[in-house]
Amino acid sequence: MKITERTRIRNHPERAVPEETKEILSQGMVAHLSFIQDGVPFVIPFSYHYNAKTPDLIYLHGSVRSRALKHMASGAPVCITVTLTDGLVYSRKAMNHSMNYRCATVFGVAREITDETEKFDLFDKMVQRCFPDRTVGTDYNPPVSGDLGATALVEVRIAEWSAKARRENPTGPDDDKPDALDKALDLVAGDSEFGKGL
Ligand SMILES: Cc1cc2nc3c(=O)[nH]c(=O)nc-3n(C[C@H](O)[C@H](O)[C@H](O)COP(=O)(O)OP(=O)(O)OC[C@H]3O[C@@H](n4cnc5c(N)ncnc54)[C@H](O)[C@@H]3O)c2cc1C
């Protein structure tokens, strides 16, 4: 997917990892959906389905009464972010405490899927993605028609995406001097939690 002015990472551009977008979306569990309704911005968390074999499609589901899903089904533009928190970064300087992460942001437009066969298939894949050790018909019963009717399924066609990753050690001025602050705080080696980059 091409990088556009909207998806170009300006702050720490060296952390741009567009080639990892599919992997991040495949590994994530929670998608934060943002949209504007009546001029008011909303961000709502959802579970979601994604398959790297159809990389430009992401699926959300929920109650047919869901305000967010109804809004999406109307064809409104949406933005979705998926974040993987990989670790906490300890520093000797307050400002340099940080987190290592991988994160993908996608922009697109949604449509509702109403065909029951398509819904059944996608809901099955959705369960398989989050619960890969479970088998329909053995570990749980397949959905009945009433369940499918009560659950809205929305497909977002991704038009643009970006991905960013921080995977560094702490970057504070003293983080490469393991003894300085330990001595100041009368710590002995091994006592200190400082400078630990997870
Ligand atoms: C990890 C996670 C996964 C979820 N997965 C799904 C899913 O797959 N499908 C699904 O339908 N719902 C899911 N939910 C619930 C979802 O976040 C919404 O609460 C729900 O979809 C209702 O959406 P709505 O637009 O109709 O909310 P409304 O009830 O219309 O929202 C009204 C207001 O309620 C508040 N609100 C709504 N949801 C939340 C929330 N989660 N936390 C705090 N405040 C909130 C906001 O201020 C919002 O403006 C999930 C929630 C979490 C935390």
The ligand as an ORCA input file, in Angstrom:
! r2SCAN-3c Opt
* xyz 0 1
  C     -11.610     -4.940     24.353
  C     -13.007     -4.623     23.891
  C     -13.541     -5.319     22.829
  C     -14.831     -5.028     22.397
  N     -15.306     -5.703     21.320
  C     -16.535     -5.389     20.843
  C     -17.024     -6.016     19.667
  O     -16.353     -6.838     19.028
  N     -18.251     -5.690     19.250
  C     -19.018     -4.754     19.911
  O     -20.154     -4.463     19.468
  N     -18.575     -4.139     20.998
  C     -17.355     -4.432     21.490
  N     -16.909     -3.798     22.612
  C     -17.786     -2.813     23.238
  C     -17.674     -1.507     22.423
  O     -16.535     -0.784     22.881
  C     -18.908     -0.587     22.571
  O     -19.185     -0.349     23.944
  C     -20.163     -1.179     21.930
  O     -19.903     -1.653     20.616
  C     -21.273     -0.152     21.840
  O     -20.945      0.771     20.830
  P     -21.908      1.992     20.556
  O     -21.274      2.855     19.517
  O     -23.276      1.495     20.279
  O     -21.842      2.697     21.952
  P     -22.840      3.706     22.608
  O     -23.386      3.034     23.810
  O     -23.777      4.306     21.605
  O     -21.803      4.828     23.032
  C     -22.217      5.938     23.794
  C     -21.077      6.428     24.603
  O     -20.747      5.431     25.555
  C     -19.357      5.441     25.803
  N     -18.783      4.114     25.473
  C     -19.186      3.245     24.535
  N     -18.394      2.147     24.557
  C     -17.491      2.351     25.534
  C     -16.422      1.587     26.031
  N     -16.089      0.393     25.502
  N     -15.704      2.084     27.042
  C     -15.992      3.290     27.572
  N     -16.998      4.067     27.136
  C     -17.752      3.601     26.118
  C     -18.739      6.529     24.937
  O     -18.645      7.711     25.677
  C     -19.764      6.670     23.829
  O     -19.720      7.926     23.219
  C     -15.616     -4.054     23.069
  C     -15.063     -3.350     24.131
  C     -13.768     -3.615     24.527
  C     -13.180     -2.828     25.670
*
